[in-house]
Amino acid sequence: MQERLGTANLPQKKLLLQAMSGECTSQIPFWLMRQAGRYLPEYRELRTTAGSFLNMCFNPEFAAEVTLQPLRRFGMDAAILFSDILVVPYALGQSLNFVEGEGPRLGPFENFAEIDFAAFDKKLQPVYETIRRVRKSLAADKALIGFAGAPWTIACYMVQGQGDGAFNDAKKFAFSNPQEFDRLIGTLVTATSRYLIEQIRSGVDAVQIFDSWAGLLPEPYFERWVIKPTRRIVDNIHKAYPAFPVIGFPRQAGALYQKYAENAGVSCVGIDQYFPLEQAARTFGDKVAIQGNLEPVFLLTGGKTLESEVRSLLEKAGKAPFIFNLGHGVIKETPPEHVAQLAEILRTYRR
């Protein structure tokens, strides 16, 4: 078992970790996907100083500051590392840039047969330094979440070269060349495992595996390229750090959420806003913790609508181990005051 850095004096039962270990906590822990981002004026100011999104991701001073900004304002129970899922293909050697207003653009696809781990690790060192800096600054009762993209989602971007919500070219490649695609998935399992294990060693308390485009795959491909690769990553993590908490987020998995919960090996399943929380609590809430799943537009709306929907969601969680989050990320136009309203509701709610 490997040693983790900077965690020797930290309490082991932070609220988020209690829920992830299967406890029905009276107070509901919460954090938000994209909680550090463009809806915050302090983020936008720093983004201007950084000059580019990648500069922010790979500058530990900037990335640590952005990671901590939402906790200073709203007091979430966890910070999530500020980075991007596409740093993994970048570290593997695929070119990457972010076009303002359009999103990521990746260079020509290569099915990397072998990984130059020395180069891979070197490119990602700023991420690990960010974790160490955040760990030193983070309050003792707050958790730090690391993350990576799941192999299927990362492979979609690598083959397609950009995100378009459908990834038809990537799917066509995968279905036409399944064995070659398997090799790419295998490479990404190895690289992602290494990346997350180093994040853990650097001081994160939990990790989330984002499979943002899991819902694009039908059975049996969902099992082949979503569940099984995730299970391999989790197993690799647990070889180094037994029982380490892992959140899996197979967005828009629909009816396949239950199969994922039962077979992916994760401690917690994040569900999107299209899957009923009550159903999740009833069907697999006894097997894993559940995270989710407020419609982000309710947070954008605020006021009585937000309060009503949040309280309804909290009641639907029942006695399942539960972490409050959105069904997807914070919408950039969301007023910070609405996030403050949400935080107040969650701080005062008890079950």
Phi and psi in degrees as a GROMACS rama.xvg file:
@    title "Ramachandran Plot"
@    xaxis  label "Phi"
@    yaxis  label "Psi"
@TYPE xy
-81.9294  159.216  GLN-2
-93.1258  139.843  GLU-3
-96.2539  146.954  ARG-4
-89.7569  142.706  LEU-5
68.837  21.5152  GLY-6
-122.865  3.36418  THR-7
-61.8066  -34.9556  ALA-8
-101.888  11.1951  ASN-9
-92.6422  144.254  LEU-10
-64.8691  143.614  PRO-11
-88.4444  -11.1692  GLN-12
-116.677  58.2184  LYS-13
-66.4557  154.846  LYS-14
-55.8712  -44.3663  LEU-15
-62.1576  -40.4168  LEU-16
-71.331  -30.8426  LEU-17
-59.8248  -47.977  GLN-18
-63.5583  -40.7647  ALA-19
-67.7704  -22.9691  MET-20
-85.14  1.43167  SER-21
102.37  7.69121  GLY-22
-82.2712  142.823  GLU-23
-88.6792  92.8041  CYS-24
-77.8438  142.529  THR-25
-65.9989  -48.1918  SER-26
-88.2615  138.08  GLN-27
-90.3816  119.443  ILE-28
-69.3321  150.116  PRO-29
-147.04  149.304  PHE-30
-152.655  170.537  TRP-31
-130.349  133.924  LEU-32
-63.9764  136.251  MET-33
61.5413  32.3296  ARG-34
-69.1029  -23.9866  GLN-35
-103.183  106.96  ALA-36
-178.844  -160.021  GLY-37
-68.2385  -14.3803  ARG-38
-74.8605  -14.4645  TYR-39
-96.0283  127.357  LEU-40
-62.3022  -33.1978  PRO-41
-68.0065  -30.9597  GLU-42
-67.3845  -47.0125  TYR-43
-60.974  -36.37  ARG-44
-65.0509  -44.9737  GLU-45
-69.2256  -35.1438  LEU-46
-60.1678  -38.3722  ARG-47
-64.2191  -41.8303  THR-48
-65.1936  -39.4887  THR-49
-67.8793  -33.9038  ALA-50
92.8088  -32.2568  GLY-51
-155.851  159.092  SER-52
-63.2964  -43.9799  PHE-53
-64.1688  -36.098  LEU-54
-59.8624  -38.175  ASN-55
-65.3489  -43.6179  MET-56
-64.3829  -36.5253  CYS-57
-103.836  11.3036  PHE-58
-107.087  105.159  ASN-59
-57.9076  -33.1308  PRO-60
-65.1198  -47.3605  GLU-61
-67.3054  -47.4739  PHE-62
-64.4264  -37.684  ALA-63
-65.8794  -41.7367  ALA-64
-62.038  -44.8146  GLU-65
-64.8716  -39.3505  VAL-66
-57.5532  -38.7592  THR-67
-86.7001  -18.9594  LEU-68
-54.0776  -49.4849  GLN-69
-67.1346  -29.6341  PRO-70
-69.4803  -34.1  LEU-71
-63.9918  -38.2493  ARG-72
-79.1404  -44.0102  ARG-73
-120.089  -14.478  PHE-74
69.2693  35.2632  GLY-75
-54.8345  162.966  MET-76
-83.094  -8.81836  ASP-77
-149.755  143.815  ALA-78
-95.916  145.498  ALA-79
-114.366  132.732  ILE-80
-47.8702  132.619  LEU-81
-85.3009  113.922  PHE-82
-164.214  -152.994  SER-83
-148.997  148.072  ASP-84
-64.3854  -22.0351  ILE-85
-85.8557  4.61896  LEU-86
-68.2063  -22.0195  VAL-87
-68.002  -53.4482  VAL-88
-61.5184  -32.1895  PRO-89
-61.7436  -44.9808  TYR-90
-68.7556  -25.0547  ALA-91
-75.588  -16.0103  LEU-92
119.288  1.05813  GLY-93
-84.9927  132.905  GLN-94
-67.1912  149.734  SER-95
-148.615  133.234  LEU-96
-147.644  158.535  ASN-97
-111.9  118.986  PHE-98
-87.6683  124.378  VAL-99
-55.5337  124.951  GLU-100
80.8157  -4.83442  GLY-101
-123.949  -26.5257  GLU-102
104.054  -163.391  GLY-103
-76.8268  148.895  PRO-104
-132.045  124.573  ARG-105
-109.435  150.268  LEU-106
-74.1012  -174.565  GLY-107
-53.4227  139.717  PRO-108
-74.7934  136.299  PHE-109
-129.025  133.875  GLU-110
-85.3355  88.8088  ASN-111
-59.1135  113.187  PHE-112
-77.4036  -35.3122  ALA-113
-133.262  148.149  GLU-114
-105.075  128.635  ILE-115
-83.3172  90.5426  ASP-116
-63.8946  -30.7784  PHE-117
-62.3351  -45.8354  ALA-118
-69.2047  -39.9213  ALA-119
-58.9127  -50.8979  PHE-120
-63.7415  -39.7363  ASP-121
-62.8677  -42.9983  LYS-122
-64.9735  -28.5753  LYS-123
-95.6916  0.138482  LEU-124
-55.8163  -38.7992  GLN-125
-60.0274  -31.5594  PRO-126
-65.1529  -44.5315  VAL-127
-67.0691  -35.0027  TYR-128
-66.88  -37.1985  GLU-129
-58.3159  -45.4375  THR-130
-59.1141  -45.3442  ILE-131
-62.2966  -38.8827  ARG-132
-67.4884  -44.2774  ARG-133
-63.3727  -42.9157  VAL-134
-55.7711  -39.9319  ARG-135
-68.8858  -29.5085  LYS-136
-96.5905  -14.9661  SER-137
-78.7433  136.957  LEU-138
-59.2329  148.481  ALA-139
-63.2896  -24.1668  ALA-140
-92.3958  3.32762  ASP-141
-105.244  140.155  LYS-142
-90.5929  156.93  ALA-143
-118.759  123.225  LEU-144
-103.913  125.591  ILE-145
-93.9053  173.39  GLY-146
-162.062  166.623  PHE-147
-155.109  160.958  ALA-148
-78.425  147.679  GLY-149
-73.2757  154.505  ALA-150
-54.1196  -43.0527  PRO-151
-60.389  -48.0817  TRP-152
-64.6553  -43.0585  THR-153
-65.6294  -40.509  ILE-154
-61.1825  -37.629  ALA-155
-57.1749  -48.0154  CYS-156
-65.8868  -39.7867  TYR-157
-63.374  -40.6943  MET-158
-79.752  -43.866  VAL-159
-73.5194  -34.0262  GLN-160
89.7988  -10.5178  GLY-161
-167.788  169.491  GLN-162
-96.9105  132.619  GLY-163
-133.809  4.02878  ASP-164
85.4206  -16.6056  GLY-165
-116.553  -38.9441  ALA-166
54.3214  44.1035  PHE-167
-64.3833  -37.5885  ASN-168
-64.8279  -41.5835  ASP-169
-65.9994  -42.4472  ALA-170
-65.6967  -40.4268  LYS-171
-61.4847  -43.8818  LYS-172
-60.338  -46.3846  PHE-173
-62.843  -45.8339  ALA-174
-71.6305  -29.35  PHE-175
-82.8649  -26.7011  SER-176
-131.976  60.0342  ASN-177
-61.2712  -35.7419  PRO-178
-70.8186  -40.3069  GLN-179
-65.5088  -38.6325  GLU-180
-66.9076  -36.8685  PHE-181
-56.7364  -40.6019  ASP-182
-64.7917  -39.6058  ARG-183
-63.8293  -44.6196  LEU-184
-59.6108  -41.728  ILE-185
-61.9348  -41.4912  GLY-186
-60.6876  -42.2626  THR-187
-71.5172  -32.3363  LEU-188
-59.8955  -47.0797  VAL-189
-63.3542  -48.5277  THR-190
-65.5321  -43.0701  ALA-191
-67.6587  -39.4862  THR-192
-59.777  -46.7652  SER-193
-60.938  -44.1031  ARG-194
-62.2457  -47.3415  TYR-195
-69.4651  -38.1493  LEU-196
-62.1665  -38.8223  ILE-197
-70.542  -33.7395  GLU-198
-61.1575  -43.1048  GLN-199
-63.2388  -45.5671  ILE-200
-59.8671  -31.5106  ARG-201
-79.2676  -15.4074  SER-202
132.275  6.63343  GLY-203
-73.5881  154.903  VAL-204
-94.627  -21.5507  ASP-205
-158.18  163.431  ALA-206
-131.746  150.866  VAL-207
-119.112  136.113  GLN-208
-104.244  111.36  ILE-209
-88.0887  112.91  PHE-210
-109.808  74.8186  ASP-211
-62.2554  -26.8533  SER-212
-115.689  25.0501  TRP-213
-58.3079  -34.8047  ALA-214
-67.9696  -6.0041  GLY-215
-80.2047  -13.1204  LEU-216
-101.28  131.462  LEU-217
-84.0111  164.576  PRO-218
-67.7537  144.99  GLU-219
-89.9229  4.57486  PRO-220
-67.15  -28.5898  TYR-221
-60.5836  -43.8825  PHE-222
-66.8305  -40.1601  GLU-223
-69.6185  -42.1961  ARG-224
-114.621  -2.78991  TRP-225
-114.811  -61.0681  VAL-226
-68.1791  -52.6211  ILE-227
-64.153  -43.8258  LYS-228
-63.6737  -38.2556  PRO-229
-62.31  -43.2086  THR-230
-60.9437  -38.6776  ARG-231
-65.9648  -39.2594  ARG-232
-64.7718  -46.7725  ILE-233
-60.6064  -42.6817  VAL-234
-62.2493  -41.0311  ASP-235
-63.0169  -41.5588  ASN-236
-61.274  -44.036  ILE-237
-72.5081  -21.4161  HIS-238
-66.52  -37.0672  LYS-239
-86.161  -38.0218  ALA-240
-136.095  86.8411  TYR-241
-54.3126  135.116  PRO-242
64.8043  16.9236  ALA-243
-64.7241  136.513  PHE-244
-72.9318  127.739  PRO-245
-127.603  129.209  VAL-246
-99.361  130.517  ILE-247
-109.127  134.397  GLY-248
-127.475  85.4528  PHE-249
-87.7964  82.4099  PRO-250
-58.619  137.91  ARG-251
60.2145  34.0163  GLN-252
-74.4621  -18.8483  ALA-253
57.6395  -127.796  GLY-254
-63.6186  -15.2035  ALA-255
-88.6866  -1.28421  LEU-256
-56.7535  -43.0749  TYR-257
-64.0242  -42.4497  GLN-258
-63.1273  -39.0815  LYS-259
-62.2739  -47.5469  TYR-260
-59.5177  -35.9159  ALA-261
-82.0793  -22.4038  GLU-262
-124.385  -13.9707  ASN-263
-80.3216  -15.4629  ALA-264
84.3585  4.81154  GLY-265
-79.6952  160.03  VAL-266
-83.6063  -25.2018  SER-267
-148.136  140.095  CYS-268
-113.056  122.869  VAL-269
-84.9063  129.997  GLY-270
-114.004  148.029  ILE-271
-84.9822  177.401  ASP-272
-73.0601  -7.75377  GLN-273
-92.7633  -6.60401  TYR-274
-107.511  126.559  PHE-275
-63.2682  126.096  PRO-276
-61.5053  -39.6266  LEU-277
-59.4746  -39.9769  GLU-278
-67.4941  -41.4834  GLN-279
-60.5966  -45.6798  ALA-280
-61.8706  -36.3452  ALA-281
-77.1167  -37.9558  ARG-282
-94.4625  -32.7782  THR-283
-138.249  13.2464  PHE-284
-68.9756  -14.1785  GLY-285
-89.1265  -7.974  ASP-286
-103.429  -37.9194  LYS-287
-141.609  160.597  VAL-288
-70.413  157.606  ALA-289
-119.622  139.046  ILE-290
-126.505  134.372  GLN-291
150.334  -158.004  GLY-292
-143.066  45.3404  ASN-293
-63.6664  133.309  LEU-294
-57.1056  121.164  GLU-295
-58.5743  -25.2316  PRO-296
-69.3921  -26.4094  VAL-297
-64.1524  -37.8247  PHE-298
-68.1656  -37.7683  LEU-299
-62.245  -35.4023  LEU-300
-75.6017  -45.8734  THR-301
71.6552  -167.774  GLY-302
65.1289  -148.765  GLY-303
-64.5767  -33.6554  LYS-304
-61.7456  -46.8551  THR-305
-60.7685  -48.087  LEU-306
-60.9543  -44.4387  GLU-307
-62.4625  -44.1629  SER-308
-69.6264  -37.9745  GLU-309
-65.3053  -46.3395  VAL-310
-65.3084  -36.4877  ARG-311
-63.1099  -42.7514  SER-312
-64.4105  -42.1543  LEU-313
-62.0773  -37.8154  LEU-314
-68.1235  -36.3412  GLU-315
-68.2984  -23.4823  LYS-316
-66.9606  -22.9119  ALA-317
59.072  -132.933  GLY-318
-104.022  13.2578  LYS-319
-69.6218  147.552  ALA-320
-61.9412  123.1  PRO-321
-140.218  136.427  PHE-322
-119.806  124.328  ILE-323
-78.1368  135.659  PHE-324
-157.997  -177.727  ASN-325
-90.5482  167.088  LEU-326
-77.174  -15.2954  GLY-327
-156.447  -160.858  HIS-328
-82.6199  163.504  GLY-329
-60.0001  129.706  VAL-330
-72.601  136.491  ILE-331
-62.6299  -24.4329  LYS-332
-84.2426  0.841084  GLU-333
-64.0622  125.35  THR-334
-66.5494  134.456  PRO-335
-55.588  -28.3638  PRO-336
-61.9569  -30.3547  GLU-337
-71.6786  -35.464  HIS-338
-67.588  -37.9301  VAL-339
-63.4731  -39.3414  ALA-340
-62.167  -45.2259  GLN-341
-59.655  -45.6344  LEU-342
-59.7975  -39.2139  ALA-343
-67.3084  -40.7597  GLU-344
-60.0946  -45.8139  ILE-345
-71.4869  -33.2841  LEU-346
-67.3072  -32.0366  ARG-347
-96.0908  -10.9525  THR-348
-78.7761  137.775  TYR-349
-134.701  145.579  ARG-350
